[in-house]
Amino acid sequence: GLASYPFRQDRLVLVLPPGHALSGRHTVSFADTLSFEFIGLPEQSALQQHLEQLAIRSGGPMRLRARAANFDAICRMVRRGAGLAVVPEESAQRHPEIRHGALPLTDDWATRRLSLVVREWAQLPLPAQRLVAFLRQGESGITGDR
Protein backbone atom coordinates (compact mmCIF):
# COMPACT_ATOMS: atom_id res chain seq x y z
CA GLY A 1 0.00 0.00 0.00
CA LEU A 2 2.98 2.37 -0.27
CA ALA A 3 4.52 4.11 -3.24
CA SER A 4 8.10 5.35 -3.40
CA TYR A 5 9.20 8.30 -5.53
CA PRO A 6 12.80 9.39 -6.09
CA PHE A 7 13.32 12.75 -4.43
CA ARG A 8 16.97 13.76 -4.63
CA GLN A 9 20.52 12.76 -3.84
CA ASP A 10 22.19 13.91 -0.68
CA ARG A 11 25.94 13.70 -0.17
CA LEU A 12 27.50 13.49 3.27
CA VAL A 13 30.75 15.38 3.79
CA LEU A 14 33.29 15.75 6.57
CA VAL A 15 33.49 19.24 8.03
CA LEU A 16 36.54 20.22 10.01
CA PRO A 17 37.82 23.29 11.80
CA PRO A 18 40.20 25.61 9.96
CA GLY A 19 43.79 24.42 10.28
CA HIS A 20 42.86 20.83 11.16
CA ALA A 21 45.36 18.03 10.41
CA LEU A 22 43.12 16.81 7.55
CA SER A 23 42.95 20.26 5.95
CA GLY A 24 44.31 20.34 2.43
CA ARG A 25 43.11 16.85 1.50
CA HIS A 26 40.66 16.57 -1.39
CA THR A 27 38.74 13.57 -0.08
CA VAL A 28 38.84 11.29 2.95
CA SER A 29 37.48 7.91 3.96
CA PHE A 30 35.41 7.68 7.10
CA ALA A 31 37.85 5.10 8.52
CA ASP A 32 40.69 7.66 8.24
CA THR A 33 38.82 10.07 10.52
CA LEU A 34 38.14 7.78 13.47
CA SER A 35 41.20 8.82 15.47
CA PHE A 36 39.76 12.36 15.80
CA GLU A 37 37.00 13.69 18.04
CA PHE A 38 33.55 14.23 16.53
CA ILE A 39 30.52 16.37 17.15
CA GLY A 40 27.45 14.20 16.63
CA LEU A 41 23.70 14.32 16.50
CA PRO A 42 21.50 13.19 19.41
CA GLU A 43 21.80 9.51 20.30
CA GLN A 44 18.32 8.68 18.94
CA SER A 45 19.07 10.16 15.50
CA ALA A 46 18.94 7.53 12.74
CA LEU A 47 21.92 9.10 10.97
CA GLN A 48 23.97 9.17 14.18
CA GLN A 49 23.18 5.53 14.90
CA HIS A 50 24.14 4.64 11.33
CA LEU A 51 27.46 6.51 11.58
CA GLU A 52 28.31 4.84 14.88
CA GLN A 53 27.64 1.39 13.39
CA LEU A 54 29.75 2.23 10.34
CA ALA A 55 32.57 3.40 12.61
CA ILE A 56 32.61 0.08 14.46
CA ARG A 57 32.69 -1.80 11.15
CA SER A 58 35.54 0.47 9.99
CA GLY A 59 37.80 -0.24 12.90
CA GLY A 60 36.68 1.60 15.97
CA PRO A 61 34.01 3.61 17.68
CA MET A 62 33.42 7.27 16.93
CA ARG A 63 35.06 9.41 19.58
CA LEU A 64 32.18 11.76 20.37
CA ARG A 65 33.21 14.92 22.14
CA ALA A 66 29.73 16.44 22.13
CA ARG A 67 26.29 16.16 20.59
CA ALA A 68 24.21 18.93 19.08
CA ALA A 69 20.53 19.09 18.18
CA ASN A 70 20.89 19.85 14.46
CA PHE A 71 23.35 20.27 11.60
CA ASP A 72 23.60 24.06 11.93
CA ALA A 73 24.58 23.77 15.59
CA ILE A 74 27.09 21.06 14.70
CA CYS A 75 28.66 23.26 12.01
CA ARG A 76 28.96 26.16 14.46
CA MET A 77 30.72 23.90 16.96
CA VAL A 78 33.07 22.60 14.28
CA ARG A 79 33.88 26.15 13.19
CA ARG A 80 34.92 26.92 16.77
CA GLY A 81 37.27 23.93 16.85
CA ALA A 82 35.24 21.47 18.92
CA GLY A 83 35.77 18.54 16.55
CA LEU A 84 34.91 17.02 13.18
CA ALA A 85 31.45 16.12 11.92
CA VAL A 86 29.70 14.29 9.12
CA VAL A 87 26.88 16.43 7.74
CA PRO A 88 24.91 16.76 4.50
CA GLU A 89 26.84 18.85 1.97
CA GLU A 90 23.90 21.26 1.81
CA SER A 91 24.26 22.00 5.54
CA ALA A 92 28.00 22.65 5.19
CA GLN A 93 27.33 25.07 2.32
CA ARG A 94 25.37 27.35 4.67
CA HIS A 95 28.51 27.99 6.74
CA PRO A 96 31.10 29.95 4.71
CA GLU A 97 33.79 29.52 7.37
CA ILE A 98 33.88 25.74 6.91
CA ARG A 99 32.29 24.99 3.54
CA HIS A 100 35.54 25.41 1.59
CA GLY A 101 37.22 22.85 3.80
CA ALA A 102 34.41 20.29 3.64
CA LEU A 103 35.81 17.00 2.40
CA PRO A 104 33.77 14.56 0.34
CA LEU A 105 33.76 11.12 1.94
CA THR A 106 34.99 8.38 -0.41
CA ASP A 107 32.69 5.78 1.12
CA ASP A 108 29.84 4.55 -1.11
CA TRP A 109 27.27 5.07 1.66
CA ALA A 110 28.08 8.81 1.76
CA THR A 111 25.88 9.43 -1.29
CA ARG A 112 22.32 8.87 -0.19
CA ARG A 113 19.37 8.53 -2.52
CA LEU A 114 16.39 10.07 -0.78
CA SER A 115 12.84 9.00 -1.59
CA LEU A 116 9.36 10.16 -0.74
CA VAL A 117 7.30 7.25 0.54
CA VAL A 118 3.55 7.76 0.67
CA ARG A 119 0.32 5.84 0.45
CA GLU A 120 -0.70 4.94 -3.08
CA TRP A 121 -1.15 8.06 -5.18
CA ALA A 122 -4.88 7.60 -5.68
CA GLN A 123 -5.40 7.32 -1.90
CA LEU A 124 -3.60 10.57 -1.10
CA PRO A 125 -5.74 13.62 -0.34
CA LEU A 126 -5.34 16.37 -2.95
CA PRO A 127 -3.15 18.59 -0.68
CA ALA A 128 -0.78 15.65 -0.13
CA GLN A 129 -0.64 14.98 -3.90
CA ARG A 130 0.22 18.64 -4.45
CA LEU A 131 2.95 18.51 -1.80
CA VAL A 132 4.53 15.41 -3.37
CA ALA A 133 4.31 17.05 -6.82
CA PHE A 134 5.93 20.23 -5.48
CA LEU A 135 8.75 18.33 -3.79
CA ARG A 136 9.38 16.35 -6.94
CA GLN A 137 9.43 19.34 -9.30
CA GLY A 138 11.67 18.53 -12.20
CA GLU A 139 11.09 14.78 -11.88
CA SER A 140 9.11 13.06 -14.62
CA GLY A 141 6.07 10.94 -13.98
CA ILE A 142 4.62 12.26 -10.75
CA THR A 143 1.25 10.73 -11.46
CA GLY A 144 1.76 7.77 -9.16
CA ASP A 145 2.24 5.14 -11.84
CA ARG A 146 5.28 3.59 -10.08
PyMOL commands that place a pseudoatom at each C-alpha (Angstrom):
pseudoatom trace, name=CA, resn=GLY, resi=1, chain=A, elem=C, hetatm=0, pos=[0.000, 0.000, 0.000]
pseudoatom trace, name=CA, resn=LEU, resi=2, chain=A, elem=C, hetatm=0, pos=[2.984, 2.369, -0.268]
pseudoatom trace, name=CA, resn=ALA, resi=3, chain=A, elem=C, hetatm=0, pos=[4.523, 4.113, -3.235]
pseudoatom trace, name=CA, resn=SER, resi=4, chain=A, elem=C, hetatm=0, pos=[8.104, 5.346, -3.396]
pseudoatom trace, name=CA, resn=TYR, resi=5, chain=A, elem=C, hetatm=0, pos=[9.203, 8.298, -5.534]
pseudoatom trace, name=CA, resn=PRO, resi=6, chain=A, elem=C, hetatm=0, pos=[12.801, 9.387, -6.090]
pseudoatom trace, name=CA, resn=PHE, resi=7, chain=A, elem=C, hetatm=0, pos=[13.318, 12.750, -4.429]
pseudoatom trace, name=CA, resn=ARG, resi=8, chain=A, elem=C, hetatm=0, pos=[16.966, 13.762, -4.628]
pseudoatom trace, name=CA, resn=GLN, resi=9, chain=A, elem=C, hetatm=0, pos=[20.519, 12.756, -3.837]
pseudoatom trace, name=CA, resn=ASP, resi=10, chain=A, elem=C, hetatm=0, pos=[22.186, 13.912, -0.681]
pseudoatom trace, name=CA, resn=ARG, resi=11, chain=A, elem=C, hetatm=0, pos=[25.937, 13.702, -0.169]
pseudoatom trace, name=CA, resn=LEU, resi=12, chain=A, elem=C, hetatm=0, pos=[27.501, 13.495, 3.270]
pseudoatom trace, name=CA, resn=VAL, resi=13, chain=A, elem=C, hetatm=0, pos=[30.753, 15.385, 3.791]
pseudoatom trace, name=CA, resn=LEU, resi=14, chain=A, elem=C, hetatm=0, pos=[33.287, 15.749, 6.574]
pseudoatom trace, name=CA, resn=VAL, resi=15, chain=A, elem=C, hetatm=0, pos=[33.493, 19.241, 8.031]
pseudoatom trace, name=CA, resn=LEU, resi=16, chain=A, elem=C, hetatm=0, pos=[36.538, 20.217, 10.009]
pseudoatom trace, name=CA, resn=PRO, resi=17, chain=A, elem=C, hetatm=0, pos=[37.817, 23.292, 11.796]
pseudoatom trace, name=CA, resn=PRO, resi=18, chain=A, elem=C, hetatm=0, pos=[40.205, 25.611, 9.959]
pseudoatom trace, name=CA, resn=GLY, resi=19, chain=A, elem=C, hetatm=0, pos=[43.793, 24.417, 10.280]
pseudoatom trace, name=CA, resn=HIS, resi=20, chain=A, elem=C, hetatm=0, pos=[42.859, 20.829, 11.156]
pseudoatom trace, name=CA, resn=ALA, resi=21, chain=A, elem=C, hetatm=0, pos=[45.360, 18.031, 10.411]
pseudoatom trace, name=CA, resn=LEU, resi=22, chain=A, elem=C, hetatm=0, pos=[43.120, 16.809, 7.555]
pseudoatom trace, name=CA, resn=SER, resi=23, chain=A, elem=C, hetatm=0, pos=[42.947, 20.265, 5.945]
pseudoatom trace, name=CA, resn=GLY, resi=24, chain=A, elem=C, hetatm=0, pos=[44.306, 20.335, 2.431]
pseudoatom trace, name=CA, resn=ARG, resi=25, chain=A, elem=C, hetatm=0, pos=[43.106, 16.854, 1.502]
pseudoatom trace, name=CA, resn=HIS, resi=26, chain=A, elem=C, hetatm=0, pos=[40.660, 16.572, -1.385]
pseudoatom trace, name=CA, resn=THR, resi=27, chain=A, elem=C, hetatm=0, pos=[38.736, 13.566, -0.080]
pseudoatom trace, name=CA, resn=VAL, resi=28, chain=A, elem=C, hetatm=0, pos=[38.839, 11.292, 2.947]
pseudoatom trace, name=CA, resn=SER, resi=29, chain=A, elem=C, hetatm=0, pos=[37.475, 7.913, 3.955]
pseudoatom trace, name=CA, resn=PHE, resi=30, chain=A, elem=C, hetatm=0, pos=[35.414, 7.683, 7.098]
pseudoatom trace, name=CA, resn=ALA, resi=31, chain=A, elem=C, hetatm=0, pos=[37.853, 5.103, 8.520]
pseudoatom trace, name=CA, resn=ASP, resi=32, chain=A, elem=C, hetatm=0, pos=[40.695, 7.664, 8.235]
pseudoatom trace, name=CA, resn=THR, resi=33, chain=A, elem=C, hetatm=0, pos=[38.822, 10.073, 10.524]
pseudoatom trace, name=CA, resn=LEU, resi=34, chain=A, elem=C, hetatm=0, pos=[38.137, 7.785, 13.466]
pseudoatom trace, name=CA, resn=SER, resi=35, chain=A, elem=C, hetatm=0, pos=[41.205, 8.822, 15.466]
pseudoatom trace, name=CA, resn=PHE, resi=36, chain=A, elem=C, hetatm=0, pos=[39.764, 12.356, 15.796]
pseudoatom trace, name=CA, resn=GLU, resi=37, chain=A, elem=C, hetatm=0, pos=[36.996, 13.689, 18.043]
pseudoatom trace, name=CA, resn=PHE, resi=38, chain=A, elem=C, hetatm=0, pos=[33.553, 14.227, 16.534]
pseudoatom trace, name=CA, resn=ILE, resi=39, chain=A, elem=C, hetatm=0, pos=[30.516, 16.366, 17.154]
pseudoatom trace, name=CA, resn=GLY, resi=40, chain=A, elem=C, hetatm=0, pos=[27.446, 14.195, 16.634]
pseudoatom trace, name=CA, resn=LEU, resi=41, chain=A, elem=C, hetatm=0, pos=[23.697, 14.324, 16.499]
pseudoatom trace, name=CA, resn=PRO, resi=42, chain=A, elem=C, hetatm=0, pos=[21.496, 13.191, 19.410]
pseudoatom trace, name=CA, resn=GLU, resi=43, chain=A, elem=C, hetatm=0, pos=[21.797, 9.512, 20.299]
pseudoatom trace, name=CA, resn=GLN, resi=44, chain=A, elem=C, hetatm=0, pos=[18.317, 8.681, 18.943]
pseudoatom trace, name=CA, resn=SER, resi=45, chain=A, elem=C, hetatm=0, pos=[19.067, 10.161, 15.497]
pseudoatom trace, name=CA, resn=ALA, resi=46, chain=A, elem=C, hetatm=0, pos=[18.935, 7.528, 12.740]
pseudoatom trace, name=CA, resn=LEU, resi=47, chain=A, elem=C, hetatm=0, pos=[21.920, 9.104, 10.969]
pseudoatom trace, name=CA, resn=GLN, resi=48, chain=A, elem=C, hetatm=0, pos=[23.970, 9.168, 14.179]
pseudoatom trace, name=CA, resn=GLN, resi=49, chain=A, elem=C, hetatm=0, pos=[23.185, 5.526, 14.903]
pseudoatom trace, name=CA, resn=HIS, resi=50, chain=A, elem=C, hetatm=0, pos=[24.142, 4.636, 11.330]
pseudoatom trace, name=CA, resn=LEU, resi=51, chain=A, elem=C, hetatm=0, pos=[27.465, 6.510, 11.580]
pseudoatom trace, name=CA, resn=GLU, resi=52, chain=A, elem=C, hetatm=0, pos=[28.314, 4.841, 14.877]
pseudoatom trace, name=CA, resn=GLN, resi=53, chain=A, elem=C, hetatm=0, pos=[27.643, 1.391, 13.390]
pseudoatom trace, name=CA, resn=LEU, resi=54, chain=A, elem=C, hetatm=0, pos=[29.755, 2.232, 10.344]
pseudoatom trace, name=CA, resn=ALA, resi=55, chain=A, elem=C, hetatm=0, pos=[32.570, 3.403, 12.608]
pseudoatom trace, name=CA, resn=ILE, resi=56, chain=A, elem=C, hetatm=0, pos=[32.606, 0.080, 14.456]
pseudoatom trace, name=CA, resn=ARG, resi=57, chain=A, elem=C, hetatm=0, pos=[32.691, -1.805, 11.146]
pseudoatom trace, name=CA, resn=SER, resi=58, chain=A, elem=C, hetatm=0, pos=[35.536, 0.466, 9.990]
pseudoatom trace, name=CA, resn=GLY, resi=59, chain=A, elem=C, hetatm=0, pos=[37.801, -0.243, 12.897]
pseudoatom trace, name=CA, resn=GLY, resi=60, chain=A, elem=C, hetatm=0, pos=[36.681, 1.599, 15.967]
pseudoatom trace, name=CA, resn=PRO, resi=61, chain=A, elem=C, hetatm=0, pos=[34.006, 3.607, 17.679]
pseudoatom trace, name=CA, resn=MET, resi=62, chain=A, elem=C, hetatm=0, pos=[33.425, 7.272, 16.930]
pseudoatom trace, name=CA, resn=ARG, resi=63, chain=A, elem=C, hetatm=0, pos=[35.059, 9.410, 19.581]
pseudoatom trace, name=CA, resn=LEU, resi=64, chain=A, elem=C, hetatm=0, pos=[32.177, 11.756, 20.368]
pseudoatom trace, name=CA, resn=ARG, resi=65, chain=A, elem=C, hetatm=0, pos=[33.212, 14.924, 22.137]
pseudoatom trace, name=CA, resn=ALA, resi=66, chain=A, elem=C, hetatm=0, pos=[29.732, 16.437, 22.133]
pseudoatom trace, name=CA, resn=ARG, resi=67, chain=A, elem=C, hetatm=0, pos=[26.288, 16.156, 20.588]
pseudoatom trace, name=CA, resn=ALA, resi=68, chain=A, elem=C, hetatm=0, pos=[24.209, 18.929, 19.078]
pseudoatom trace, name=CA, resn=ALA, resi=69, chain=A, elem=C, hetatm=0, pos=[20.532, 19.089, 18.183]
pseudoatom trace, name=CA, resn=ASN, resi=70, chain=A, elem=C, hetatm=0, pos=[20.893, 19.848, 14.460]
pseudoatom trace, name=CA, resn=PHE, resi=71, chain=A, elem=C, hetatm=0, pos=[23.346, 20.274, 11.597]
pseudoatom trace, name=CA, resn=ASP, resi=72, chain=A, elem=C, hetatm=0, pos=[23.597, 24.059, 11.929]
pseudoatom trace, name=CA, resn=ALA, resi=73, chain=A, elem=C, hetatm=0, pos=[24.578, 23.771, 15.590]
pseudoatom trace, name=CA, resn=ILE, resi=74, chain=A, elem=C, hetatm=0, pos=[27.087, 21.057, 14.698]
pseudoatom trace, name=CA, resn=CYS, resi=75, chain=A, elem=C, hetatm=0, pos=[28.657, 23.258, 12.006]
pseudoatom trace, name=CA, resn=ARG, resi=76, chain=A, elem=C, hetatm=0, pos=[28.963, 26.162, 14.463]
pseudoatom trace, name=CA, resn=MET, resi=77, chain=A, elem=C, hetatm=0, pos=[30.721, 23.897, 16.963]
pseudoatom trace, name=CA, resn=VAL, resi=78, chain=A, elem=C, hetatm=0, pos=[33.075, 22.595, 14.278]
pseudoatom trace, name=CA, resn=ARG, resi=79, chain=A, elem=C, hetatm=0, pos=[33.880, 26.153, 13.195]
pseudoatom trace, name=CA, resn=ARG, resi=80, chain=A, elem=C, hetatm=0, pos=[34.917, 26.916, 16.769]
pseudoatom trace, name=CA, resn=GLY, resi=81, chain=A, elem=C, hetatm=0, pos=[37.272, 23.926, 16.848]
pseudoatom trace, name=CA, resn=ALA, resi=82, chain=A, elem=C, hetatm=0, pos=[35.242, 21.471, 18.922]
pseudoatom trace, name=CA, resn=GLY, resi=83, chain=A, elem=C, hetatm=0, pos=[35.768, 18.539, 16.548]
pseudoatom trace, name=CA, resn=LEU, resi=84, chain=A, elem=C, hetatm=0, pos=[34.910, 17.018, 13.176]
pseudoatom trace, name=CA, resn=ALA, resi=85, chain=A, elem=C, hetatm=0, pos=[31.454, 16.123, 11.920]
pseudoatom trace, name=CA, resn=VAL, resi=86, chain=A, elem=C, hetatm=0, pos=[29.701, 14.286, 9.119]
pseudoatom trace, name=CA, resn=VAL, resi=87, chain=A, elem=C, hetatm=0, pos=[26.883, 16.435, 7.738]
pseudoatom trace, name=CA, resn=PRO, resi=88, chain=A, elem=C, hetatm=0, pos=[24.911, 16.765, 4.504]
pseudoatom trace, name=CA, resn=GLU, resi=89, chain=A, elem=C, hetatm=0, pos=[26.838, 18.848, 1.975]
pseudoatom trace, name=CA, resn=GLU, resi=90, chain=A, elem=C, hetatm=0, pos=[23.901, 21.261, 1.810]
pseudoatom trace, name=CA, resn=SER, resi=91, chain=A, elem=C, hetatm=0, pos=[24.263, 22.005, 5.544]
pseudoatom trace, name=CA, resn=ALA, resi=92, chain=A, elem=C, hetatm=0, pos=[27.996, 22.648, 5.194]
pseudoatom trace, name=CA, resn=GLN, resi=93, chain=A, elem=C, hetatm=0, pos=[27.333, 25.068, 2.315]
pseudoatom trace, name=CA, resn=ARG, resi=94, chain=A, elem=C, hetatm=0, pos=[25.372, 27.352, 4.667]
pseudoatom trace, name=CA, resn=HIS, resi=95, chain=A, elem=C, hetatm=0, pos=[28.514, 27.988, 6.736]
pseudoatom trace, name=CA, resn=PRO, resi=96, chain=A, elem=C, hetatm=0, pos=[31.101, 29.946, 4.713]
pseudoatom trace, name=CA, resn=GLU, resi=97, chain=A, elem=C, hetatm=0, pos=[33.788, 29.518, 7.366]
pseudoatom trace, name=CA, resn=ILE, resi=98, chain=A, elem=C, hetatm=0, pos=[33.881, 25.739, 6.914]
pseudoatom trace, name=CA, resn=ARG, resi=99, chain=A, elem=C, hetatm=0, pos=[32.288, 24.989, 3.538]
pseudoatom trace, name=CA, resn=HIS, resi=100, chain=A, elem=C, hetatm=0, pos=[35.538, 25.413, 1.585]
pseudoatom trace, name=CA, resn=GLY, resi=101, chain=A, elem=C, hetatm=0, pos=[37.222, 22.853, 3.795]
pseudoatom trace, name=CA, resn=ALA, resi=102, chain=A, elem=C, hetatm=0, pos=[34.410, 20.290, 3.639]
pseudoatom trace, name=CA, resn=LEU, resi=103, chain=A, elem=C, hetatm=0, pos=[35.810, 17.003, 2.401]
pseudoatom trace, name=CA, resn=PRO, resi=104, chain=A, elem=C, hetatm=0, pos=[33.774, 14.557, 0.344]
pseudoatom trace, name=CA, resn=LEU, resi=105, chain=A, elem=C, hetatm=0, pos=[33.757, 11.121, 1.935]
pseudoatom trace, name=CA, resn=THR, resi=106, chain=A, elem=C, hetatm=0, pos=[34.992, 8.385, -0.406]
pseudoatom trace, name=CA, resn=ASP, resi=107, chain=A, elem=C, hetatm=0, pos=[32.686, 5.777, 1.120]
pseudoatom trace, name=CA, resn=ASP, resi=108, chain=A, elem=C, hetatm=0, pos=[29.841, 4.548, -1.105]
pseudoatom trace, name=CA, resn=TRP, resi=109, chain=A, elem=C, hetatm=0, pos=[27.268, 5.073, 1.655]
pseudoatom trace, name=CA, resn=ALA, resi=110, chain=A, elem=C, hetatm=0, pos=[28.077, 8.809, 1.758]
pseudoatom trace, name=CA, resn=THR, resi=111, chain=A, elem=C, hetatm=0, pos=[25.882, 9.427, -1.292]
pseudoatom trace, name=CA, resn=ARG, resi=112, chain=A, elem=C, hetatm=0, pos=[22.324, 8.874, -0.186]
pseudoatom trace, name=CA, resn=ARG, resi=113, chain=A, elem=C, hetatm=0, pos=[19.371, 8.533, -2.524]
pseudoatom trace, name=CA, resn=LEU, resi=114, chain=A, elem=C, hetatm=0, pos=[16.391, 10.075, -0.780]
pseudoatom trace, name=CA, resn=SER, resi=115, chain=A, elem=C, hetatm=0, pos=[12.844, 9.004, -1.593]
pseudoatom trace, name=CA, resn=LEU, resi=116, chain=A, elem=C, hetatm=0, pos=[9.361, 10.157, -0.736]
pseudoatom trace, name=CA, resn=VAL, resi=117, chain=A, elem=C, hetatm=0, pos=[7.296, 7.248, 0.544]
pseudoatom trace, name=CA, resn=VAL, resi=118, chain=A, elem=C, hetatm=0, pos=[3.549, 7.758, 0.667]
pseudoatom trace, name=CA, resn=ARG, resi=119, chain=A, elem=C, hetatm=0, pos=[0.318, 5.835, 0.451]
pseudoatom trace, name=CA, resn=GLU, resi=120, chain=A, elem=C, hetatm=0, pos=[-0.697, 4.936, -3.076]
pseudoatom trace, name=CA, resn=TRP, resi=121, chain=A, elem=C, hetatm=0, pos=[-1.146, 8.063, -5.175]
pseudoatom trace, name=CA, resn=ALA, resi=122, chain=A, elem=C, hetatm=0, pos=[-4.884, 7.602, -5.683]
pseudoatom trace, name=CA, resn=GLN, resi=123, chain=A, elem=C, hetatm=0, pos=[-5.399, 7.321, -1.904]
pseudoatom trace, name=CA, resn=LEU, resi=124, chain=A, elem=C, hetatm=0, pos=[-3.603, 10.572, -1.099]
pseudoatom trace, name=CA, resn=PRO, resi=125, chain=A, elem=C, hetatm=0, pos=[-5.735, 13.621, -0.344]
pseudoatom trace, name=CA, resn=LEU, resi=126, chain=A, elem=C, hetatm=0, pos=[-5.343, 16.368, -2.949]
pseudoatom trace, name=CA, resn=PRO, resi=127, chain=A, elem=C, hetatm=0, pos=[-3.154, 18.588, -0.678]
pseudoatom trace, name=CA, resn=ALA, resi=128, chain=A, elem=C, hetatm=0, pos=[-0.775, 15.653, -0.130]
pseudoatom trace, name=CA, resn=GLN, resi=129, chain=A, elem=C, hetatm=0, pos=[-0.641, 14.982, -3.895]
pseudoatom trace, name=CA, resn=ARG, resi=130, chain=A, elem=C, hetatm=0, pos=[0.221, 18.637, -4.448]
pseudoatom trace, name=CA, resn=LEU, resi=131, chain=A, elem=C, hetatm=0, pos=[2.945, 18.507, -1.798]
pseudoatom trace, name=CA, resn=VAL, resi=132, chain=A, elem=C, hetatm=0, pos=[4.531, 15.414, -3.372]
pseudoatom trace, name=CA, resn=ALA, resi=133, chain=A, elem=C, hetatm=0, pos=[4.312, 17.045, -6.815]
pseudoatom trace, name=CA, resn=PHE, resi=134, chain=A, elem=C, hetatm=0, pos=[5.932, 20.229, -5.477]
pseudoatom trace, name=CA, resn=LEU, resi=135, chain=A, elem=C, hetatm=0, pos=[8.754, 18.326, -3.791]
pseudoatom trace, name=CA, resn=ARG, resi=136, chain=A, elem=C, hetatm=0, pos=[9.381, 16.352, -6.937]
pseudoatom trace, name=CA, resn=GLN, resi=137, chain=A, elem=C, hetatm=0, pos=[9.434, 19.341, -9.302]
pseudoatom trace, name=CA, resn=GLY, resi=138, chain=A, elem=C, hetatm=0, pos=[11.666, 18.525, -12.197]
pseudoatom trace, name=CA, resn=GLU, resi=139, chain=A, elem=C, hetatm=0, pos=[11.092, 14.777, -11.883]
pseudoatom trace, name=CA, resn=SER, resi=140, chain=A, elem=C, hetatm=0, pos=[9.112, 13.061, -14.615]
pseudoatom trace, name=CA, resn=GLY, resi=141, chain=A, elem=C, hetatm=0, pos=[6.070, 10.937, -13.985]
pseudoatom trace, name=CA, resn=ILE, resi=142, chain=A, elem=C, hetatm=0, pos=[4.625, 12.257, -10.752]
pseudoatom trace, name=CA, resn=THR, resi=143, chain=A, elem=C, hetatm=0, pos=[1.253, 10.726, -11.461]
pseudoatom trace, name=CA, resn=GLY, resi=144, chain=A, elem=C, hetatm=0, pos=[1.763, 7.770, -9.156]
pseudoatom trace, name=CA, resn=ASP, resi=145, chain=A, elem=C, hetatm=0, pos=[2.243, 5.144, -11.841]
pseudoatom trace, name=CA, resn=ARG, resi=146, chain=A, elem=C, hetatm=0, pos=[5.283, 3.587, -10.076]
for i in range(1, 146): cmd.bond("trace and resi %d" % i, "trace and resi %d" % (i + 1))
show_as sticks, trace
zoom trace
